[in-house]
Amino acid sequence: MRWRRQWQWQWQTYRRARGFTLIEVLIALVILAIALAAAARAASVATVSAEESKLRTLATWVAQNRLALLTATRQFPADGTIAGKSTMGGIDFEWQQVASATPNEAFRKVEVQVYRPAAGDRQTLATLVARLAQPVGEPP
């Protein structure tokens, strides 16, 4: 009887220490796979977001440069639309400048829109609007 108790005790110890079942391992692997897929998706979204942010920043600089050129050269643009191309940070952009009259003849509203040249859809990356004053001493 003594050996029987000892054998039961050893068997219970062995049973407790034998490890995980196949189902438990499979469930753990499924949970791990879902977590890794979510992490990969988050990294992908972050990369795309960073690229979009870079493009928008560069496009804003293109628009600012266009308006700074008008201000620095003291140009008073006539009403109308002008289009052109610029390169910023090694990336080509297209811009469109629209000048329109304001109720005060001494001012012009200038809107600069910047696009990324692409096949098909033209998405506006940046839009800046400024009011330019006619340089002092020049007739309206």
C-alpha angles and dihedrals in degrees: 000000000000093000089049093058091046091050092049090049092051091046092051091048090050091049093052094048102044097098138231127342122238092253092054091051092048092050090050090050092050091051091048092049092051091049092049092048090052091049092050091050091050091051091049093050091048091052093050091046092051092051092049090049091051092051093049092048092050091046090052089052090052090053092045090050091052092052092043090054091054091048096044094049091044091233120170102201121217119236111280147070129291125183131193148148132254136179120220125173091354092302123114119230135181120218135192123201119199118189119191136176123258129207088263110066092211092067136062127197110225121191120188119194121188125204136182109237106240138151111272116342117058109208119194108233098181139007124190126182124197138171114225122201123220109253113259115265096026120110118244 
